């Protein structure tokens, strides 16, 4: 028997705060005549996190800001090409600017409360996703950590944009990372080199005050990116995790970017594979 083909996909629970409480975007797909959470297949070479952000933007018309991961869900498909397993990764995503425009794939979008959304969606998997979203702590913040290098990984610019990075820390005046520097220039953000050098030095001489300062920045700005010396990255990720009462495996690979999701002093998750093609 042939193993089923694995289809990689991603999506998100897009939400906004309204006077009556938090609202969730669900979309109607005329092809299936169903109501669902925005999601879609991964393009070749596309990291799952960026797949989710792209699909949500394409189906809703809103620019999403990616927040905490919700989970991974798998279900079987049947078709002319034989059996397949579709695995979908979901994130919480805050709606920023945008306007919905009906198209061939999605002809209607409605904003509804969480309980109403759970009743309205057609898929049992989508209900499970909404149940998991409902118990996520709020608010959450993100910390993106990676090494300074002369050639950045291609997805980095998209990660910085879709995470809504509002504070940038570097161990050098120039991070040597073109995508990192371009984002800072485009958004008008300055590089905090004082904190960056302190964090880089902590790889040789542990500095709890520097890590606490970083966590304070994350709590204040909600999305922070740190680009420091390559040999300091693993130590920083480990120190942040330990300060939150967790253990972190060192990042692997040439670029070794890690995305940490936090709620106050609680480390909710560390993502790495979702950032790579």
C-alpha positions, 0 to 999 in steps of 0.5 A: 500500500502506498503511503498517503501524500502529505499536503502542508498548509497553514492558516490563522484565526484572524481577530479584532477587538470590537466594543462588544468584545473580540470578533473572529473573521470567518469566510464563505467559500463558494466552491465548497459552500462552507464557512471556514477559517482562512487557510491554504497550501504552502508554496514551494520554499515558503515557510509555514508561518508566512504561508499562514499570513499570506493565505489569511491576507489573500482570503480576507483582504486584511494584513495580519499580525502573527501572534501565538501558535494555536496548533497543528491539525491533520485530516485525510483527503481523498481525490483523483490522485489517491489518498492524502493527509493534509496537515495545517498549522494555525496561528492567532493573527490580529487584523491590522489594516485592510478591506474585504473584496469578494473573489472567486475563492471567497465570496463573503466574510463576516466578523462574529463573536467566538461562540458564534464562529464555533457554531457557524464553521462547517468543519469539525477541525475548524471548531477544534482550532477555535476551541484551542484559540479560546484558551490562549492567554492574552496578550501575547508577545513575540521575540525573534532571535537570530545571528548577524550574517552578511546574507540573510535567509530569504524569509526574514523580511516577511517574518519581520513584517508579519510579526509587526516587529516594533523594536530592533536590537543589534550587537553592531551599528549595522547588523550585517544582515541586509533584510534586518537593516532594510526593515529598520530603515523602512520602518524608521526604527533605530537599532538598540546597540547598547542592549545588543552588545550587552546581550552578546557579552552575556554569552561569555559572562551571563547577565541576568539584568540584560535578559530582564531588560530584553524581556521588559522590551518585549513586554512593552513593544509586543514584538522585538527582533534581536540580531547578535553575534552567531555564538551568542544566539544559543545562549540568549535563547537558553537564558530567556527560556530559563528565566521563564522556567523552561529549557530550550534546545539550541537552534540548528542550521546556518541561520538558526533563527528562533521565534519565542512566544511569551505571555508575561514571564511565561514562555508559551512556545519556541518555533524554528521549523515554521520559519524555514522553507 
